[in-house]
Amino acid sequence: MKITRFGNVGNEKPAVVVDDIRYDVSAFGQDYTEDFFGNDGLNKLKTWFEANKAFCPVVDKEVRWASAIARPSKIICIGLNYADHAAESNMATPAEPVVFFKSTTALVGPNDDLVIPKGSEKTDWEVELAVVIGKKASYITEAEALDYVAGLALHNDYSERAYQLERGGQWVKGKSCDTFAPFGPWVATLDEFEDINNLRLWLTVNGKTYQDGNTKNLIFNVPFIISYLSEFMTLLPGDIISTGTPAGVGLGQKPNPIYLKAGDVVALGIDGLGSSTQTAKAYGS
């Protein structure tokens, strides 16, 4: 099953995606929140939709795609989780996952504009596979980790590199600006995939391919990451874990880094998770 949300900011509604058609399921009575995921909402929605599909309005193609889930309790990110990206960043391959947070206020729809922060000169892109947690997890094993997954989604982990790397403190400063977490177009349940460890992910800027990777090259795979994180914090239903980006970010371009400017168009996608497009615009424009 694929779930998504639609509508104008502040008035988003839940939907189900079938054969690229969005069906309004707001009559089900729940948005995609912690309460929804934590109370077996996916299975309840599936049963309800099978019985009520004929009565669910089709969402017009022109209607905005919203963030595929409502604001979660946290967005947890894994850094340097592809060896080629660690190398292009001139950083060592990590012995344990590099963990940082991204503010939930960065979350936006998959095709919403990217707002370059005020004064920024080093806004960068990062296509990533995201995991949505389906039930409360604490001290779980790697073997049981996938039982705690609601689904997977496409995420662009935008970064302001000067904020992240040049101004001291933690990476979160360079990761949390408004619009820095376009999420979706949908969340797909695990039964939609043959092998989550073999998914192609790609990203282009103005039509030129910069990133073209595969989840088979993750240093730490999805079950390990979930188990690892659950040792340090309780994962709540609806939490997002973004699993890292392959080589090809702007920071790593040779001979000189390339960063986004107003008018640039970023497109990205992952096998089975659709694609998204963001147009960069200057702060205040």
C-alpha positions in Angstrom: 0.0 0.0 0.0 1.1 3.6 -0.7 -0.1 6.4 1.5 0.2 10.1 0.9 -1.4 13.5 1.8 -2.6 16.3 -0.3 -3.9 19.9 -0.2 -2.8 23.4 0.7 -0.5 24.0 3.7 -2.5 23.8 6.9 -5.4 21.9 5.2 -3.7 18.6 4.2 -5.8 15.5 4.0 -4.8 11.8 3.8 -4.9 9.8 0.6 -4.0 6.4 -0.8 -2.2 5.9 -4.1 -3.2 3.2 -6.5 -1.9 3.0 -10.0 -0.7 6.6 -9.7 -4.2 7.8 -8.8 -4.7 9.5 -5.4 -7.9 8.6 -3.5 -9.1 10.9 -0.8 -9.5 8.8 2.4 -10.3 11.6 4.8 -13.6 9.8 5.5 -11.5 7.2 7.3 -11.2 9.8 10.0 -7.4 9.8 10.7 -4.4 11.7 9.4 -1.0 9.9 9.3 0.2 10.7 12.7 1.9 8.9 15.6 -1.5 7.8 16.8 -2.4 6.4 13.4 0.8 4.3 13.0 0.8 3.3 16.6 -2.7 1.8 16.6 -2.4 -0.5 13.6 -3.7 2.3 11.3 -2.2 0.9 8.2 -4.0 -2.4 8.4 -7.2 -0.7 9.5 -7.0 1.7 6.6 -6.3 -1.1 4.1 -9.4 -3.0 5.2 -11.5 0.2 5.2 -10.2 1.3 1.7 -11.0 -2.1 0.2 -14.6 -1.7 1.3 -14.9 2.0 0.5 -12.7 2.6 -2.5 -15.8 3.2 -4.7 -16.9 6.1 -2.5 -13.4 7.8 -2.2 -13.1 10.9 -4.3 -10.2 11.0 -6.8 -7.7 13.8 -6.1 -7.1 16.1 -9.1 -3.6 15.8 -10.5 -3.0 19.5 -10.1 -3.6 19.4 -6.3 -0.5 19.9 -4.2 1.3 16.8 -2.9 1.8 17.4 0.8 4.4 15.7 3.1 3.5 12.0 3.0 3.0 11.9 6.8 2.0 14.5 9.3 4.8 16.1 11.4 6.6 13.2 13.3 8.1 13.4 16.8 11.6 13.4 15.2 13.6 13.2 12.0 16.8 11.2 12.7 19.5 11.2 10.0 22.5 9.0 9.4 25.6 10.7 8.0 28.3 9.3 5.8 26.5 6.0 5.3 27.9 5.4 1.8 31.7 5.0 1.5 31.9 7.0 -1.7 30.1 10.0 -0.1 32.4 9.8 3.0 35.4 9.9 0.6 34.2 12.9 -1.4 33.6 14.7 1.9 37.2 14.0 3.0 35.9 12.1 6.0 36.7 8.7 7.3 34.3 5.8 6.8 32.5 5.6 10.2 33.0 2.7 12.5 29.5 3.3 13.9 26.6 5.3 12.4 26.9 9.1 12.5 23.6 10.3 14.0 22.1 13.8 13.9 18.7 15.3 14.0 16.8 17.4 11.5 14.1 19.8 12.8 10.5 18.6 12.0 9.7 22.2 10.9 11.9 21.5 7.8 9.3 19.0 6.6 7.4 20.0 3.4 5.7 18.5 0.4 7.8 16.7 -2.2 7.4 19.3 -4.9 7.3 22.4 -2.7 9.9 25.1 -3.4 13.3 25.0 -1.7 13.9 28.3 0.1 17.6 29.1 0.2 18.2 30.5 3.7 18.9 34.1 4.1 22.5 34.8 3.3 23.3 31.2 2.3 25.9 30.5 -0.3 26.4 26.8 0.3 22.9 25.1 0.1 23.4 21.5 -1.0 21.3 18.4 -2.0 21.2 14.8 -0.8 18.9 12.1 -2.1 18.1 9.6 0.7 16.0 6.6 1.5 13.8 7.3 4.5 12.2 4.8 6.9 9.0 5.5 8.7 8.7 3.7 12.1 5.4 1.8 12.6 5.4 1.0 16.3 7.2 2.0 19.4 10.7 0.6 19.5 13.3 0.3 22.3 16.2 -2.0 22.5 15.1 -4.1 19.5 17.3 -6.6 17.7 18.5 -6.3 14.1 16.5 -9.5 13.3 13.2 -8.0 14.4 13.8 -4.5 13.2 11.8 -4.6 10.0 8.7 -5.6 12.0 8.8 -2.1 13.3 8.8 -0.4 9.9 5.6 1.2 8.5 7.1 1.9 5.2 9.8 3.7 3.1 9.8 7.1 1.4 11.9 9.4 -0.7 13.6 12.3 1.1 15.9 15.1 0.1 18.2 15.9 3.0 19.1 19.5 2.1 22.1 20.9 3.8 23.6 24.4 4.3 27.3 23.4 4.4 28.6 26.6 6.0 26.1 26.3 8.8 26.9 22.5 9.1 30.7 22.5 8.9 32.1 26.0 9.4 30.1 27.5 12.3 30.9 25.1 15.2 28.5 22.9 17.1 26.5 20.1 15.7 25.3 19.4 12.1 21.7 20.1 13.0 22.2 23.8 12.3 22.9 23.1 8.6 20.1 20.6 8.2 17.0 22.2 9.8 16.2 25.3 7.7 12.6 25.6 6.5 11.9 23.5 3.4 15.0 21.4 3.9 13.1 18.1 4.2 10.8 17.5 1.2 9.2 14.1 1.9 7.4 11.8 -0.4 5.5 11.6 -2.8 4.3 8.6 -0.8 5.2 6.1 1.9 5.2 2.5 0.5 4.8 -0.5 2.8 7.5 -3.1 2.7 5.4 -5.6 0.8 5.8 -3.3 -2.2 9.5 -4.2 -2.5 11.4 -7.3 -3.5 14.6 -6.2 -1.9 15.1 -2.9 0.0 18.8 -3.5 -0.1 18.8 -3.1 -3.9 17.1 0.2 -4.7 18.5 2.7 -7.1 18.4 6.4 -6.0 19.3 9.3 -8.2 19.3 13.1 -8.3 19.7 15.7 -11.0 20.2 19.5 -10.9 18.9 21.4 -14.0 18.8 18.1 -15.8 22.3 17.0 -15.1 22.8 13.8 -13.1 24.9 14.3 -10.0 23.9 11.3 -7.8 23.2 7.8 -9.0 23.6 5.2 -6.2 22.1 2.0 -4.8 21.0 1.0 -1.3 23.2 -2.1 -1.7 26.1 0.2 -1.0 24.9 1.3 2.4 27.6 0.9 5.1 24.9 0.3 7.7 21.7 -1.3 6.4 18.2 -0.5 7.5 17.7 -3.2 10.1 21.0 -2.4 11.7 20.3 1.3 11.8 16.9 0.8 13.5 18.3 -1.6 16.1 21.3 0.7 16.7 19.1 3.8 17.2 16.7 2.0 19.5 19.6 1.5 21.9 20.0 5.2 22.4 16.4 6.5 22.1 12.8 5.3 21.9 11.6 5.3 18.4 7.9 6.4 18.2 5.4 5.5 15.5 5.7 8.0 12.6 9.3 8.8 13.3 11.4 9.3 10.2 14.9 7.8 9.8 16.9 9.1 6.8 19.6 6.6 5.9 22.3 8.6 4.2 23.2 9.8 0.7 25.5 8.4 -2.0 28.3 10.3 -3.7 27.5 13.3 -5.9 26.6 16.1 -3.6 27.5 19.6 -4.4 30.2 19.7 -1.7 32.1 16.9 -3.4 32.2 18.3 -6.9 35.7 18.7 -8.4 37.6 20.9 -8.9 35.2 23.1 -7.1 32.0 22.6 -5.1 28.7 23.5 -6.7 25.9 24.9 -4.6 22.3 25.8 -5.4 21.1 29.2 -6.5 17.7 30.7 -7.1 16.1 29.2 -10.2 17.8 25.8 -10.0 15.6 22.8 -10.4 16.4 19.6 -8.3 14.8 16.3 -9.3 15.3 13.0 -7.5 13.8 9.5 -7.1 14.1 6.0 -5.7 12.9 2.7 -7.2 9.3 2.1 -6.0 9.1 5.5 -4.2 8.4 7.8 -7.1 10.1 11.1 -7.7 10.0 14.7 -6.6 11.0 18.1 -7.9 12.0 21.2 -6.0 12.7 24.7 -7.5 15.1 26.8 -5.5 14.1 30.3 -4.7 15.8 33.1 -2.7 14.7 33.8 0.9 12.0 36.5 0.9 11.2 36.2 -2.8 
